[in-house]
Amino acid sequence: MRNKLKISDKMKIAIVSGKDEGPTKLNAFDNALSDAGIGDVNLIKVSSMLAGNAEIVKLPKLKAGAMVNCVLSEITSDKPGDQITAVIAVAIGEELGCVVETTGINKDADDLLDEAKMMVEYMMEKRDVEIKDLLIESSTAVVENIASVVASVIYLNDEIIEE
């Protein structure tokens, strides 16, 4: 019998990132998803909210073809020499948590990290929630031919995890 999520169970999320090249933009994106460990599932983009005290865990093996909720930051370029960056920032408080994403082409990666941090702090402040944990994940690549970078928050549940 499968374990059902109980109200007392914490929401579990994984934060991942990846980057890769490919012969087309679609292939580069698919390869970056695979590099992040999420290439064999169907990603469903959701907005930016987490349950209070969400727990961040290492990405488990996901069932191939599973429908997986995520917040996804991604960017692809086919211009050699471009520096591309995808950033995801997560802030968790007792009551709730927020996630933001941002991307840039030929923008300073540190500036993008600062932008993501500022946005997620603002979202928490606007909701009057004190931040207990703040994490930022990013992926940056310099394009050789066609490249893609991704950073994502993956919402985990028993139905999508390989047993």
N, C-alpha and C positions, 0 to 999 in steps of 0.2 A: 504494500500500500504506500502510496506517495505521501510525503509530508506536505501538509497544506500550510500556507503562510498563516500564522496566528497574528492577532492584533498586537500582541506583545513583541513579536519578532521585529527586529530592525530592518529597515530597507537596506539592501546591499547594492553597492555600485562598484564598478571597476573603471579605472581611468587608463586609457590606452592611447598610443600614438604610433604612427608609422609613416614611411616614405619609400618611394620607389619610382623607377622609370618604366616605360612601356612603349610599344610601337604606336599606340594611339592614346588619346586623352582618357578614353574609357579604360583601356588596359592599364595605364599608369595608375589610375584611381583604384581599380580592382587590386593591383599589386600592392598599393599602399595600405588598403584595407587588410590584405593578407599579412603584410608585415606587422600590422597592429594586432593581429590575432582574430580579426572579425570579418575575414573575407568569405567565409562559407555560410554566412547567415543572411537573412533578410533584415535590413535595418529600417526601423520605423522612427522617423524623426519626431521628437516630442519637444514641448517647450521646456522651460528652464527650472522647474521646481523639484525639490527633494523633500522627503519626509524629515522631520526633526531627528537629530542624532543618527542620520544615515551612516552606515558603516562602509568604509572603503576597503575592498578586498582585492587580492590578485585575481586577474581574469581566469576563470576556470575554463576547461574545454567545453565549448558550446556545441549543441547538436546541429549537425549540418541541416540547413534549410529552416532553422528555427526563426520565428518572428521575434525580433529583439528591439525593444525600445531603446532609443539613444538620443543624446544631444551630440551633434556632429559638426565639427569645424573642418572644412576641407577646401583646398585650392589646388588647381592644376594649371600648368603653363607649358606651352610648346615653344617658348622663346629661349634659346640657349643663353646661359649667363644670368637669367632671372634668379633672384633669391626669393623663394616662396616659403611662407611660414603660416602654420595653423596653430591656434592657441585655444585652450579650454581652461577656464578657471572655475573652481568649486569652492563655495563657502557653506559651512554647515553650522547650524545653531541648534539650540534645544528644541525650538518650535518648528523650524523648517530649514531648508537649505536652498541655495540658488546656484545656477550654472550659467556661465556666459561663454560665448565663443567669438573669436575674431580672427581675421586673416589679413595677410598683406603680401604684396609683390614689391620687392626692392625697398621694403621698409625695415628699419632697424628692429631686429628681433626683440631687443630689450624694451623698446618703446611699445611693441605689441603686448609684451608681458605686463608692462605697467598699465596699459590701457585696459586689459582684461581684469587686472586686479582692481583698478578703480571702478570699473563697471559692476563687478560682483559685490564690492564693498558698498557701493551706492544702493544696489538692490536690497541688500540686507538692512542698511540704515533706513531706507524708505519704509521698510516693514517693521522697523523698530526691533530687530532681532540681533542679539549679540553673536558675533562670530566666535565659534570654538575652534574650528579647523578651517584653514584656507590652503588649497593646493592649486598649483598651476602646472599644466602639462603642455608641451609644445613640440612641434616637429618642424625642422627647417631643412631645406635642400637647395642646392644650386643646380639649376636645370642644365643637363647635358644635351638632351634631345627633347623628350617630353617627360615631365615629372609631375608627381602629385604628392601632397602631404596631408595627413589627417591627424586629428586629435579628437577623442570622443569620451563621453561618459556613457557607460553601458549599464542599464538597469537590469539587475539579475533576479531571477526567480527559478524555482525548482523545475518548471516545465522546459526551460531552455538549456539546462546544464546536462552534459553527457554524464551518465552514471558509470 
